[in-house]
Amino acid sequence: MVNKYRQLYVGLLVFMTTLIAPRITLASEQVSVSRRDVLNVAKELHPPGCTDSMTADYCTLSTAYETRAEIRGLLEQGMTKQEVIDALVQKYGERILASPTTEGFNLIPWVTPAVAIVLGALLVGFFVSRLLKGNKETAVAQSGQSSLTKEEQAKLDEELKNWM
């Protein structure tokens, strides 16, 4: 009978240890996370409901506070910055990212400014060259020099005499 109680106590002890031990190890594995760490991740994200110009590090909507709390929780679990971002992208989609990824269709916002600058520079260069070319022709006309040959000039003078 004593042997049965001993087995029961040992069994309960083992059972209780298996319940409590993981909680103790999880509590000891939590990482200390500073506000700077949370904001470092938050500046890469748009919280749901905030405008596209506001990132989670300074948005004051309640969703931003919730996003920062979620970031803190994930960082305390030992996740890296990129792992936290990936987890939130998986949960909310790519719209949560402050800047789009640089692949596929998302390349358009990255390439468009460069293309616009190049096209603008070419357009300005074209108009400046046309303007300078027009100024040269005007300068030649104002200087009194004729682009006519001597024969053409003589014929023109003769025609002018007939009409005057």
TIRO-2110 file (N, C-alpha, C; in Angstrom, 1 decimal):
// TIRO-2110
0.8, -1.2, 0.0, N, 1, A
0.0, 0.0, 0.0, CA, 1, A
0.9, 1.3, 0.0, C, 1, A
1.9, 1.2, 0.8, N, 2, A
2.8, 2.4, 0.9, CA, 2, A
3.5, 2.5, -0.5, C, 2, A
3.8, 1.4, -1.1, N, 3, A
4.4, 1.4, -2.4, CA, 3, A
3.5, 2.0, -3.5, C, 3, A
2.2, 1.8, -3.4, N, 4, A
1.3, 2.4, -4.3, CA, 4, A
1.2, 3.9, -4.1, C, 4, A
1.3, 4.4, -2.9, N, 5, A
1.3, 5.9, -2.6, CA, 5, A
2.6, 6.5, -3.1, C, 5, A
3.6, 5.8, -2.9, N, 6, A
4.9, 6.3, -3.4, CA, 6, A
4.9, 6.4, -4.9, C, 6, A
4.4, 5.4, -5.6, N, 7, A
4.3, 5.5, -7.1, CA, 7, A
3.4, 6.6, -7.5, C, 7, A
2.3, 6.8, -6.7, N, 8, A
1.4, 7.9, -7.0, CA, 8, A
2.0, 9.3, -6.9, C, 8, A
2.8, 9.5, -5.8, N, 9, A
3.5, 10.7, -5.5, CA, 9, A
4.6, 11.0, -6.6, C, 9, A
5.3, 9.9, -6.9, N, 10, A
6.3, 10.1, -8.0, CA, 10, A
5.7, 10.4, -9.3, C, 10, A
4.6, 9.8, -9.6, N, 11, A
3.9, 10.1, -10.8, CA, 11, A
3.3, 11.5, -10.9, C, 11, A
2.8, 12.0, -9.8, N, 12, A
2.3, 13.4, -9.7, CA, 12, A
3.5, 14.4, -9.8, C, 12, A
4.6, 14.0, -9.1, N, 13, A
5.8, 14.9, -9.2, CA, 13, A
6.3, 15.0, -10.6, C, 13, A
6.3, 13.9, -11.3, N, 14, A
6.8, 13.9, -12.7, CA, 14, A
5.8, 14.7, -13.6, C, 14, A
4.5, 14.5, -13.4, N, 15, A
3.5, 15.2, -14.1, CA, 15, A
3.6, 16.8, -13.9, C, 15, A
3.7, 17.2, -12.6, N, 16, A
3.8, 18.6, -12.3, CA, 16, A
5.1, 19.2, -12.8, C, 16, A
6.1, 18.5, -12.8, N, 17, A
7.4, 19.0, -13.4, CA, 17, A
7.3, 19.2, -14.9, C, 17, A
6.6, 18.3, -15.6, N, 18, A
6.5, 18.5, -17.0, CA, 18, A
5.5, 19.7, -17.3, C, 18, A
4.7, 20.0, -16.4, N, 19, A
3.8, 21.2, -16.7, CA, 19, A
4.5, 22.5, -16.3, C, 19, A
5.3, 22.5, -15.3, N, 20, A
5.9, 23.7, -14.8, CA, 20, A
7.3, 24.0, -15.5, C, 20, A
8.0, 23.0, -15.8, N, 21, A
9.4, 23.2, -16.4, CA, 21, A
9.4, 24.0, -17.7, C, 21, A
8.5, 23.8, -18.7, N, 22, A
8.5, 24.6, -19.9, CA, 22, A
8.2, 26.1, -19.6, C, 22, A
7.4, 26.4, -18.7, N, 23, A
7.1, 27.8, -18.4, CA, 23, A
8.3, 28.5, -17.8, C, 23, A
9.0, 27.8, -17.0, N, 24, A
10.2, 28.3, -16.4, CA, 24, A
11.3, 28.6, -17.4, C, 24, A
11.5, 27.7, -18.3, N, 25, A
12.5, 27.9, -19.4, CA, 25, A
12.0, 28.9, -20.4, C, 25, A
10.8, 29.0, -20.7, N, 26, A
10.3, 30.1, -21.6, CA, 26, A
10.5, 31.5, -21.0, C, 26, A
10.2, 31.6, -19.7, N, 27, A
10.4, 32.9, -19.0, CA, 27, A
11.8, 33.3, -19.0, C, 27, A
12.7, 32.3, -18.9, N, 28, A
14.1, 32.7, -18.8, CA, 28, A
14.7, 32.9, -20.2, C, 28, A
14.0, 32.5, -21.3, N, 29, A
14.5, 32.7, -22.7, CA, 29, A
14.0, 34.0, -23.2, C, 29, A
13.1, 34.8, -22.5, N, 30, A
12.6, 36.0, -23.1, CA, 30, A
13.8, 37.0, -23.1, C, 30, A
13.8, 37.7, -24.2, N, 31, A
14.9, 38.7, -24.5, CA, 31, A
14.4, 40.1, -24.0, C, 31, A
15.4, 40.8, -23.4, N, 32, A
15.1, 42.2, -23.0, CA, 32, A
15.0, 43.1, -24.2, C, 32, A
13.9, 43.7, -24.4, N, 33, A
13.7, 44.6, -25.6, CA, 33, A
13.6, 46.0, -25.2, C, 33, A
14.4, 46.9, -25.8, N, 34, A
14.3, 48.3, -25.5, CA, 34, A
13.3, 49.0, -26.5, C, 34, A
12.9, 50.2, -26.1, N, 35, A
12.0, 51.0, -27.0, CA, 35, A
12.7, 51.3, -28.3, C, 35, A
14.0, 51.5, -28.3, N, 36, A
14.8, 51.7, -29.5, CA, 36, A
14.7, 50.5, -30.5, C, 36, A
14.8, 49.3, -29.9, N, 37, A
14.7, 48.1, -30.7, CA, 37, A
13.3, 48.1, -31.4, C, 37, A
12.2, 48.4, -30.6, N, 38, A
10.9, 48.3, -31.2, CA, 38, A
10.7, 49.4, -32.3, C, 38, A
11.2, 50.6, -32.0, N, 39, A
11.1, 51.7, -33.0, CA, 39, A
11.9, 51.4, -34.2, C, 39, A
13.0, 50.7, -34.1, N, 40, A
13.9, 50.4, -35.2, CA, 40, A
13.1, 49.5, -36.2, C, 40, A
12.3, 48.6, -35.7, N, 41, A
11.5, 47.7, -36.6, CA, 41, A
10.3, 48.5, -37.0, C, 41, A
9.7, 49.3, -36.1, N, 42, A
8.4, 50.0, -36.5, CA, 42, A
8.6, 51.0, -37.6, C, 42, A
9.8, 51.6, -37.8, N, 43, A
10.0, 52.6, -38.8, CA, 43, A
10.0, 51.9, -40.2, C, 43, A
10.0, 50.6, -40.3, N, 44, A
9.9, 49.9, -41.6, CA, 44, A
8.5, 49.5, -41.9, C, 44, A
7.5, 49.9, -41.1, N, 45, A
6.2, 49.4, -41.3, CA, 45, A
5.1, 50.5, -41.2, C, 45, A
4.0, 50.3, -42.0, N, 46, A
2.8, 51.2, -41.9, CA, 46, A
1.8, 50.4, -41.1, C, 46, A
1.4, 50.9, -39.9, N, 47, A
0.3, 50.2, -39.2, CA, 47, A
-1.0, 50.3, -40.0, C, 47, A
-1.8, 49.3, -39.8, N, 48, A
-3.1, 49.3, -40.5, CA, 48, A
-3.9, 50.6, -40.1, C, 48, A
-4.5, 51.3, -41.1, N, 49, A
-5.3, 52.5, -40.7, CA, 49, A
-4.5, 53.8, -40.8, C, 49, A
-3.2, 53.8, -40.7, N, 50, A
-2.4, 55.0, -40.8, CA, 50, A
-2.2, 55.4, -42.2, C, 50, A
-2.0, 56.7, -42.5, N, 51, A
-1.7, 57.1, -43.8, CA, 51, A
-0.4, 56.5, -44.3, C, 51, A
-0.2, 56.5, -45.6, N, 52, A
1.0, 56.0, -46.2, CA, 52, A
2.3, 56.7, -45.8, C, 52, A
2.1, 58.0, -45.4, N, 53, A
3.3, 58.8, -45.1, CA, 53, A
3.7, 58.6, -43.6, C, 53, A
2.9, 57.9, -42.8, N, 54, A
3.2, 57.7, -41.4, CA, 54, A
3.6, 56.2, -41.1, C, 54, A
4.8, 56.0, -40.5, N, 55, A
5.2, 54.7, -40.2, CA, 55, A
4.9, 54.4, -38.7, C, 55, A
5.0, 53.2, -38.3, N, 56, A
4.5, 52.8, -37.0, CA, 56, A
5.3, 53.4, -35.9, C, 56, A
6.5, 53.9, -36.2, N, 57, A
7.3, 54.5, -35.1, CA, 57, A
6.8, 55.8, -34.6, C, 57, A
6.1, 56.6, -35.4, N, 58, A
5.5, 57.9, -34.9, CA, 58, A
4.0, 58.1, -35.1, C, 58, A
3.3, 57.1, -35.7, N, 59, A
1.9, 57.2, -35.8, CA, 59, A
1.2, 57.2, -34.5, C, 59, A
0.2, 57.9, -34.2, N, 60, A
-0.5, 58.0, -32.9, CA, 60, A
-1.8, 57.3, -32.9, C, 60, A
-2.2, 56.6, -34.0, N, 61, A
-3.4, 55.9, -33.9, CA, 61, A
-3.3, 54.6, -33.0, C, 61, A
-4.4, 54.1, -32.6, N, 62, A
-4.4, 53.0, -31.7, CA, 62, A
-3.8, 51.7, -32.4, C, 62, A
-4.0, 51.7, -33.7, N, 63, A
-3.4, 50.5, -34.5, CA, 63, A
-1.9, 50.6, -34.4, C, 63, A
-1.3, 51.8, -34.4, N, 64, A
0.1, 51.9, -34.3, CA, 64, A
0.6, 51.4, -32.9, C, 64, A
-0.1, 51.7, -31.9, N, 65, A
0.3, 51.2, -30.5, CA, 65, A
0.2, 49.7, -30.5, C, 65, A
-0.9, 49.1, -31.1, N, 66, A
-1.1, 47.7, -31.2, CA, 66, A
0.1, 47.0, -32.0, C, 66, A
0.4, 47.7, -33.1, N, 67, A
1.5, 47.1, -33.9, CA, 67, A
2.8, 47.2, -33.2, C, 67, A
3.1, 48.3, -32.5, N, 68, A
4.3, 48.3, -31.7, CA, 68, A
4.3, 47.3, -30.6, C, 68, A
3.2, 47.0, -29.9, N, 69, A
3.1, 46.0, -28.9, CA, 69, A
3.3, 44.6, -29.5, C, 69, A
2.8, 44.4, -30.7, N, 70, A
3.0, 43.1, -31.4, CA, 70, A
4.5, 43.0, -31.8, C, 70, A
5.1, 44.0, -32.2, N, 71, A
6.6, 44.0, -32.5, CA, 71, A
7.4, 43.6, -31.2, C, 71, A
7.0, 44.3, -30.1, N, 72, A
7.7, 44.0, -28.9, CA, 72, A
7.6, 42.6, -28.5, C, 72, A
6.4, 42.0, -28.6, N, 73, A
6.1, 40.6, -28.3, CA, 73, A
6.9, 39.7, -29.1, C, 73, A
7.0, 40.0, -30.4, N, 74, A
7.8, 39.1, -31.3, CA, 74, A
9.3, 39.2, -31.0, C, 74, A
9.8, 40.4, -30.7, N, 75, A
11.2, 40.6, -30.4, CA, 75, A
11.5, 39.9, -29.1, C, 75, A
10.6, 40.0, -28.1, N, 76, A
10.8, 39.3, -26.8, CA, 76, A
10.9, 37.8, -27.0, C, 76, A
10.3, 37.3, -28.0, N, 77, A
10.3, 35.8, -28.3, CA, 77, A
11.7, 35.4, -28.9, C, 77, A
12.5, 36.4, -29.2, N, 78, A
13.8, 36.2, -29.7, CA, 78, A
14.0, 36.3, -31.2, C, 78, A
12.9, 36.8, -31.9, N, 79, A
13.0, 37.0, -33.3, CA, 79, A
13.9, 38.2, -33.7, C, 79, A
14.5, 38.1, -34.8, N, 80, A
15.3, 39.2, -35.4, CA, 80, A
14.4, 40.2, -36.0, C, 80, A
15.0, 41.3, -36.4, N, 81, A
14.2, 42.4, -37.1, CA, 81, A
13.6, 41.8, -38.3, C, 81, A
14.3, 41.1, -39.2, N, 82, A
13.8, 40.6, -40.4, CA, 82, A
12.7, 39.6, -40.2, C, 82, A
12.9, 38.8, -39.2, N, 83, A
11.9, 37.7, -38.9, CA, 83, A
10.6, 38.4, -38.4, C, 83, A
10.7, 39.5, -37.7, N, 84, A
9.5, 40.2, -37.2, CA, 84, A
8.8, 40.8, -38.4, C, 84, A
9.5, 41.4, -39.3, N, 85, A
8.9, 42.1, -40.5, CA, 85, A
8.3, 41.0, -41.4, C, 85, A
9.0, 39.9, -41.5, N, 86, A
8.4, 38.8, -42.3, CA, 86, A
7.1, 38.2, -41.7, C, 86, A
7.1, 38.1, -40.4, N, 87, A
5.9, 37.6, -39.7, CA, 87, A
4.7, 38.6, -39.9, C, 87, A
5.0, 39.9, -39.8, N, 88, A
3.9, 40.9, -40.0, CA, 88, A
3.5, 41.0, -41.4, C, 88, A
4.4, 40.8, -42.4, N, 89, A
4.0, 40.8, -43.8, CA, 89, A
3.1, 39.6, -44.1, C, 89, A
3.5, 38.5, -43.5, N, 90, A
2.6, 37.3, -43.6, CA, 90, A
1.2, 37.5, -43.1, C, 90, A
1.1, 38.2, -42.0, N, 91, A
-0.1, 38.4, -41.3, CA, 91, A
-1.0, 39.5, -42.0, C, 91, A
-0.4, 40.6, -42.4, N, 92, A
-1.1, 41.8, -43.0, CA, 92, A
-0.9, 41.9, -44.5, C, 92, A
0.0, 41.3, -45.1, N, 93, A
0.3, 41.5, -46.5, CA, 93, A
1.4, 42.5, -46.7, C, 93, A
1.8, 42.7, -47.9, N, 94, A
2.9, 43.6, -48.3, CA, 94, A
2.5, 45.1, -48.1, C, 94, A
1.3, 45.4, -47.9, N, 95, A
0.8, 46.8, -47.8, CA, 95, A
1.3, 47.3, -46.4, C, 95, A
1.8, 46.5, -45.5, N, 96, A
2.3, 47.0, -44.2, CA, 96, A
3.7, 47.5, -44.3, C, 96, A
4.4, 47.2, -45.4, N, 97, A
5.8, 47.7, -45.6, CA, 97, A
5.8, 49.1, -45.9, C, 97, A
6.8, 49.9, -45.3, N, 98, A
6.9, 51.3, -45.5, CA, 98, A
7.5, 51.5, -46.9, C, 98, A
8.4, 50.7, -47.4, N, 99, A
8.9, 50.8, -48.7, CA, 99, A
8.7, 49.4, -49.4, C, 99, A
8.3, 49.5, -50.7, N, 100, A
8.0, 48.2, -51.4, CA, 100, A
9.3, 47.4, -51.6, C, 100, A
9.1, 46.1, -51.7, N, 101, A
10.2, 45.2, -52.0, CA, 101, A
10.7, 45.6, -53.4, C, 101, A
12.0, 45.2, -53.7, N, 102, A
12.6, 45.5, -55.0, CA, 102, A
12.6, 44.4, -55.9, C, 102, A
11.4, 43.8, -56.1, N, 103, A
11.3, 42.7, -57.1, CA, 103, A
9.9, 42.7, -57.7, C, 103, A
9.9, 42.2, -59.0, N, 104, A
8.7, 42.1, -59.7, CA, 104, A
8.0, 43.5, -60.0, C, 104, A
6.7, 43.5, -59.8, N, 105, A
5.9, 44.7, -60.1, CA, 105, A
6.3, 45.9, -59.2, C, 105, A
6.8, 45.5, -58.0, N, 106, A
7.2, 46.6, -57.0, CA, 106, A
8.4, 47.3, -57.4, C, 106, A
9.1, 47.0, -58.5, N, 107, A
10.2, 47.8, -59.0, CA, 107, A
9.8, 49.1, -59.6, C, 107, A
8.5, 49.2, -60.0, N, 108, A
8.1, 50.5, -60.6, CA, 108, A
8.3, 51.7, -59.8, C, 108, A
8.0, 51.7, -58.5, N, 109, A
8.2, 52.9, -57.7, CA, 109, A
9.7, 53.2, -57.5, C, 109, A
10.6, 52.2, -57.7, N, 110, A
12.0, 52.5, -57.5, CA, 110, A
12.6, 53.0, -58.8, C, 110, A
12.1, 52.6, -60.0, N, 111, A
12.6, 52.9, -61.3, CA, 111, A
12.1, 54.2, -61.8, C, 111, A
10.8, 54.5, -61.6, N, 112, A
10.1, 55.6, -62.1, CA, 112, A
10.8, 57.0, -61.9, C, 112, A
11.3, 57.3, -60.7, N, 113, A
12.0, 58.6, -60.5, CA, 113, A
13.3, 58.7, -61.4, C, 113, A
14.0, 57.6, -61.6, N, 114, A
15.2, 57.7, -62.4, CA, 114, A
14.9, 57.9, -63.9, C, 114, A
13.9, 57.2, -64.3, N, 115, A
13.4, 57.3, -65.7, CA, 115, A
12.9, 58.7, -66.0, C, 115, A
12.2, 59.3, -65.0, N, 116, A
11.6, 60.6, -65.2, CA, 116, A
12.7, 61.7, -65.2, C, 116, A
13.8, 61.5, -64.4, N, 117, A
14.9, 62.4, -64.4, CA, 117, A
15.6, 62.4, -65.7, C, 117, A
15.9, 61.2, -66.2, N, 118, A
16.6, 61.0, -67.5, CA, 118, A
15.8, 61.7, -68.6, C, 118, A
14.5, 61.3, -68.7, N, 119, A
13.6, 61.9, -69.7, CA, 119, A
13.6, 63.4, -69.6, C, 119, A
13.5, 63.9, -68.4, N, 120, A
13.4, 65.4, -68.2, CA, 120, A
14.7, 66.1, -68.7, C, 120, A
15.8, 65.4, -68.4, N, 121, A
17.1, 66.0, -68.8, CA, 121, A
17.3, 66.0, -70.3, C, 121, A
16.8, 64.9, -71.0, N, 122, A
16.8, 64.9, -72.4, CA, 122, A
15.9, 66.0, -73.0, C, 122, A
14.8, 66.1, -72.4, N, 123, A
13.8, 67.1, -72.9, CA, 123, A
14.4, 68.6, -72.8, C, 123, A
15.0, 68.8, -71.6, N, 124, A
15.6, 70.2, -71.4, CA, 124, A
16.7, 70.4, -72.4, C, 124, A
17.6, 69.3, -72.6, N, 125, A
18.7, 69.4, -73.5, CA, 125, A
18.2, 69.7, -74.9, C, 125, A
17.1, 69.0, -75.3, N, 126, A
16.5, 69.3, -76.7, CA, 126, A
16.1, 70.7, -76.8, C, 126, A
15.3, 71.2, -75.9, N, 127, A
14.8, 72.6, -76.0, CA, 127, A
15.9, 73.6, -75.9, C, 127, A
16.9, 73.4, -75.1, N, 128, A
18.1, 74.3, -75.0, CA, 128, A
18.8, 74.3, -76.4, C, 128, A
19.0, 73.2, -77.0, N, 129, A
19.7, 73.1, -78.3, CA, 129, A
18.9, 73.9, -79.3, C, 129, A
17.6, 73.7, -79.3, N, 130, A
16.7, 74.4, -80.3, CA, 130, A
16.8, 75.9, -80.1, C, 130, A
16.8, 76.3, -78.8, N, 131, A
16.8, 77.7, -78.5, CA, 131, A
18.1, 78.3, -79.0, C, 131, A
19.2, 77.6, -78.7, N, 132, A
20.5, 78.1, -79.1, CA, 132, A
20.7, 78.2, -80.7, C, 132, A
20.1, 77.2, -81.3, N, 133, A
20.2, 77.1, -82.8, CA, 133, A
19.3, 78.3, -83.4, C, 133, A
18.2, 78.6, -82.8, N, 134, A
17.4, 79.7, -83.2, CA, 134, A
18.1, 81.0, -83.0, C, 134, A
18.8, 81.1, -81.9, N, 135, A
19.6, 82.4, -81.6, CA, 135, A
20.7, 82.6, -82.6, C, 135, A
21.3, 81.5, -83.0, N, 136, A
22.4, 81.7, -84.0, CA, 136, A
21.8, 82.2, -85.4, C, 136, A
20.7, 81.7, -85.8, N, 137, A
20.0, 82.1, -87.0, CA, 137, A
19.6, 83.6, -86.9, C, 137, A
19.1, 84.0, -85.8, N, 138, A
18.7, 85.4, -85.5, CA, 138, A
19.9, 86.3, -85.5, C, 138, A
21.0, 85.8, -85.0, N, 139, A
22.3, 86.6, -84.9, CA, 139, A
22.8, 86.8, -86.3, C, 139, A
22.7, 85.8, -87.1, N, 140, A
23.2, 85.9, -88.5, CA, 140, A
22.3, 86.9, -89.3, C, 140, A
21.0, 86.8, -89.1, N, 141, A
20.1, 87.7, -89.8, CA, 141, A
20.3, 89.2, -89.3, C, 141, A
20.6, 89.4, -88.1, N, 142, A
20.8, 90.7, -87.5, CA, 142, A
22.2, 91.3, -87.9, C, 142, A
23.1, 90.5, -88.1, N, 143, A
24.5, 91.0, -88.4, CA, 143, A
24.6, 91.5, -89.9, C, 143, A
23.6, 91.2, -90.7, N, 144, A
23.6, 91.8, -92.0, CA, 144, A
24.2, 90.8, -93.0, C, 144, A
24.8, 89.8, -92.5, N, 145, A
25.4, 88.8, -93.4, CA, 145, A
24.3, 88.0, -94.1, C, 145, A
24.4, 87.8, -95.3, N, 146, A
23.4, 87.1, -96.1, CA, 146, A
23.9, 85.6, -96.3, C, 146, A
22.9, 84.8, -96.3, N, 147, A
23.3, 83.4, -96.6, CA, 147, A
23.1, 83.1, -98.1, C, 147, A
22.9, 84.2, -98.8, N, 148, A
22.7, 84.0, -100.3, CA, 148, A
24.0, 84.1, -101.0, C, 148, A
24.1, 83.4, -102.1, N, 149, A
25.3, 83.5, -102.9, CA, 149, A
25.3, 84.8, -103.7, C, 149, A
26.4, 85.2, -104.3, N, 150, A
26.5, 86.5, -105.0, CA, 150, A
25.5, 86.5, -106.1, C, 150, A
25.3, 85.4, -106.8, N, 151, A
24.3, 85.4, -107.9, CA, 151, A
22.9, 85.6, -107.4, C, 151, A
22.6, 84.9, -106.3, N, 152, A
21.3, 85.0, -105.8, CA, 152, A
21.0, 86.5, -105.2, C, 152, A
22.1, 87.0, -104.6, N, 153, A
21.9, 88.4, -104.1, CA, 153, A
21.7, 89.4, -105.3, C, 153, A
22.4, 89.2, -106.3, N, 154, A
22.3, 90.1, -107.5, CA, 154, A
20.9, 90.0, -108.1, C, 154, A
20.4, 88.8, -108.2, N, 155, A
19.0, 88.5, -108.7, CA, 155, A
18.0, 89.2, -107.8, C, 155, A
18.2, 89.0, -106.5, N, 156, A
17.3, 89.6, -105.5, CA, 156, A
17.3, 91.2, -105.6, C, 156, A
18.5, 91.7, -105.7, N, 157, A
18.6, 93.2, -105.9, CA, 157, A
17.9, 93.7, -107.1, C, 157, A
18.0, 92.9, -108.2, N, 158, A
17.4, 93.3, -109.5, CA, 158, A
15.9, 93.2, -109.4, C, 158, A
15.4, 92.2, -108.7, N, 159, A
13.9, 92.1, -108.5, CA, 159, A
13.4, 93.2, -107.6, C, 159, A
14.2, 93.6, -106.6, N, 160, A
13.7, 94.7, -105.7, CA, 160, A
13.7, 96.0, -106.5, C, 160, A
14.6, 96.2, -107.4, N, 161, A
14.6, 97.4, -108.2, CA, 161, A
13.4, 97.5, -109.1, C, 161, A
13.0, 96.4, -109.6, N, 162, A
11.8, 96.4, -110.5, CA, 162, A
10.5, 96.7, -109.7, C, 162, A
10.5, 96.4, -108.5, N, 163, A
9.3, 96.6, -107.7, CA, 163, A
9.3, 97.9, -106.9, C, 163, A
10.3, 98.6, -106.9, N, 164, A
10.4, 99.9, -106.2, CA, 164, A
10.3, 101.0, -107.1, C, 164, A
END
